[in-house]
Amino acid sequence: MNLIRKTLTGSRGDRNKTENIKHSLIVKGKAFPWSRIDILNELRYFMFIILGALSASFGLGGFLLPNSFIDGGVMGISLITTELTGISLSLLIVIINLPFLVMGFSSISKQFAIRSLFAIILLALAVHIIPFPSVTDDNLLISVFGGFFLGLGIGLAIRGGSVIDGTEVAAIYFNKHSTLTIGDVILIFNIIIFSFAAVVFSVETALYAILTYFTASKTVDFVVSGIEEYTGVTIISDKSEEIRVSIIENMGRGCTIYKGEKGFAPGGEVLKPVNIIYTLITRLELTKLQTEIDKIDSSAFIIMHSVNDAKGGMIKKRPLK
């Protein structure tokens, strides 16, 4: 079975650096550089993904699909295609999301793409296998609660470092390769979907779809604590230099260092100087940043705030390998 052990290699100075909590996972005699924090966080993320897939599948199977309702984003395209062609929704969820996963691989990370593929396949299987009963035939309730459970699932998947709807991935990709903001891309994407629904089905169907999308969108914002497209993160730690290097080398993001002083001290005592780190990331990278900080200083003081948009710096550059 798997064995966890400390790795103490190199010179005496190297040993002092590794004595904190660095471990290697030994599987069949091969060492993998995964720490205990990495493993625990991965388990937590996959739990979020599983719960997200189940919630989204309930929103689809219990509300939207039985009543021929649609949503915005990639899920809306899948629902419209199902209604027009009769092709299985489970199959379409995977196929239509594949190009967006490729975008996620190139613009975010390989790990993100793998997690998202797992989440999308899990959602497709849940929709196909679980026989959800139709909860209600009231159009307003279908729109509101179908959107709520779908948004809850999308939000939980984001908390797990993945997506089950590729709209945001496409928005981030085009934002990095054009002058359009993330909000612009999502808005254009959904205007096209809702306009098509109004022409092909009816204006009433399109209006209910807008209501479903609005409910899902607000639920996503609630689940991920109101985080918008970008998140500004301020980090105060005695190990600021290690955190700075980790942000640059492991995440490929830039940061700014503010010179400050720790204010928690009695009157007359000399205040201790501290370097304050400020960085800007997308909300899909937030879980990775928290993991990197936890591995260095789990007691670091972290302040996060939403940023509607950003330009320049390393936000639009491809992260380092």
N, C-alpha and C positions, 0 to 999 in steps of 0.2 A: 504494500500500500504506500501512499505518499508519505514522505518524511520531510519535516521542516527542520532546518538547522541553520545556525549562524555561520556566516562566512567571514573568516578572519585571515586575510591574505595580504601579502606585500610587506612593506617596511613597517617599522613601529609607528610612524606617523599615519600610515594608511589604516593600521589596526584601530587607532584612536578614532578615526573618522567613521569606521564601520561598526564600532561597538554600540551605537545607538540602538536602532531596531531593524537593521538590514538583514534580510533572510534570503535564502534561495530555496526554491521548491525543487526537490529531487524526485524525478519520475524515471524509473528504470535506469538509474545511474546517470541521467543527464540533468544538469542544473538549469533552472529557469529563473531569471532575476525578478521574481514576484515577491513582494513583501506581504506581510500579514494584512496590512491596510489595503493593498491592491485586491487581495482575495475577498475580504469582507465587503469592500465597495462594489466589486463585480457582482457578488451575490445580491446585494441590495439593489443594484441597478436592474438585474434580470428579474427580480421580484416586481419592481415597478413596471417593467415591460410586460410581464405576464398579466398583471392586474389591468394594465392599460389595454391589452389586446382583448381581454374578456369584457371589459366595460364597453369598448368600441363595438365589439361584435353583438353585444346586447342592444345597443342603440340602433344598429343596422337591422339585426334579425327580429327584434321585438317591436320596432317602431317604423323605420323608414322603408325597408324592403317590402314588407307585406302590403303596404299602402301606396307603393309606387311614388314615394317621396325622394327628393334628391337633396344634395348638399353642395357646398362649394369645394374648390380645390380638386386634388386628384381623386378623392373619394366621390366627388360630384361627377367627374368624367366617367368613373367606373359605373356609377348608378345609372347615368344616362345611357351608356353603351349597353348595359344589361336590359334596360327597358326597350331599346330599339332593336337589339339583335337576339335577345334571349340567352346570350352566353352567360355562363356561371359567373356570379359576382366574385367568388373566391379566386377564380382563375384571372379575372381582370384586375383585381387588386394587386396581384403579384406582377403581372405583365406590364401594366401601365406605370407601376412604380419603379421598374427596373432602370429606365433611363435616368431617373432622379437619384437612384442609388449610385450610379456611375458618376454623376455630378458630385454627390456627397463624398465619394472616394477621392476625387481630385481636388475638391475645394475645402473639405473639412478634414477627414482622416480615414484611414483604413478601418480602424476600430469602430468608428461611428457607422461606416457602411455595413460592417458585419453585424453589428447590433441591430441596425435598422432592417436588414434582410431577415434576421431572426424574428423581429417583431412583426413584420409584414406577413411572413409565412405563417406565424402563429395566429395572426388575425384571420387570415384566409382559411386556415383549418378550423378555427372556432366557428366562423360563419357557415362553413360547409357541414360540419359534424353536429354541432349543438342545435337541437330542435327548439329554438326560442318560440314561444307562443306570441301571437299578435296581442299586445297589451291593450290597445284601444283603437277605435276608428274615428275618434274626434280629431279633426285636422289640426287644430291649435295645439292640443296636447302632443300629437305626433311630432310637430315641428319643434316645440319647446323641449320636451323630454328626450326625443331622438337626438337633437342637437346637444343636449346636456350630457348624455351618456357617451356620445361620440367625442365631444370635447374633453370629457373627463379621461377617456382612453388616450387621446392624443397628448394631453397634458402629462399623464403618468408616464407615457413613453418618453417624452422629452426629459422628465425627471430621471429616467433611466439612461439618458445619453443616446437616445435614438429617435426616430420618427416612424409613424405608420401612415403618414400622408406626406408626399414629396413636395408639396407646394413651397414650404419654407426653404427646403434645400435648393429648389430652383431659384427662389428669390435671392438667396445668398450667393449662388453661382453667378447669376446675371448682374447682381450688384457689384461683384468683384471684377466683372469684365465689361461693364458699361457705366454710364453716368446715372442710371436709374437707381433710386433707393429701394430698399427691401419692401417698404410699404407700397411704392409705385408698382413693383412687379406683382405683388399679391393682389392689388386692386385691379390691375389690367387683366390678370389671369381670371379673376372671378367675374368681372364685367362680361367677358367673352362667354363664360359658362352660363351665367344667368340670362344673357341675351339669347343664347342658343336655346335654352329651356323655354323661354317665352315664345319663340318662333315655332319650335317643334311641338311642344306640348300646349301650354297656355300661359297667359299672363299670371293667372292665379297660382299655377304650379311654380312659376318663377318667384312670385312673392313669398310663398311658403318656404321655398328653398333659401331665400335671403334671410328669413326669420330663423331657419334652422342653422344657417351658417353663422349668423350673429350670436345665437345662443352658444354654439360650439366655441366660437372665438373667445367670448367672454369667460366661458368655463375654463378654457386653456389658460388664459391670463390669471385666473384665480388659482388654479392648481399649481402653477409655477411661480406663485407669489408676486404676480403683477410684473414679471420681467418682460421687457419689450425686446426689440430686435437686438439691441446691444446692452451690455451691462458694464458699468464702471465699477471697478473694484479697488478699494483702498486697503492696504495690508500693513499692519504695524506689528513688527516682530523683532526680537533680538537677533534672529537669524535671517535678516533681510537680504544679505548678500547671497546666501544659498537659494532663497526663494527667487531673487532676481535672475540668477543664472538658470534656474529651473524653468521659469516663464519663457526665457529666451531660447534655451536649448531644447526643452521637452515640448513646448507648445508653439514655438515659432512666433511668439508675440512680443511686441515692444512694451516698454514700461518707462515710467518717469519716477525719479527719486527726489523726494522732498526732504530737506534737512529739518528735523524737528527736535523737540525735547519732551520727555515724559513728564506730565504735569502732576502725577499722583505722588506727592511728597509733602512732608510737613514744611511750614514756613521757615525760611532761612536756609533750608537744605539745598545744595547744588543739584539742579535738575539734570538727569541723565540724558545725553544726546541719543537720538534714534533716527535711522533712515526710514522714511515712509514711502512705500511703493504704491504707485497708481498705475493700473493697466485697464485696457478696454478689450472686452471679448464678446463674441456672440453668445447667446443664451444656450446654444447647443454645446458650447465648450465649457460651460460653468461647472459641470460635475467633474470634468478632468482637472480643472484648476483647483477645485477644493481638495481633490485627492493629492495633487502635487504638494499643496501647502500642508496637508495633514501629515504627509510622510516626513516633512522637514520640521514643522513646529505645529503640533495639534492645538496648542493654546494661543496661536496667533490671533490678534484682533482684526476681524475682517468686516468691512463696511461695503455694502452693495447698493447701487442705485440704478434705476433704469435710464437709458439714454435712447432717445427716439431715433437718432441717426448720427453717423460719424463719417468723416472724410479724411483721407490721408493717413500718414503713419504706416503701421504694418497691418491695419485691419483688412485691406484688400490684397495683401500679399499672401502667397501660398505658404503655409506653415512649413518649418524645417522638418526634415525627416528625422 
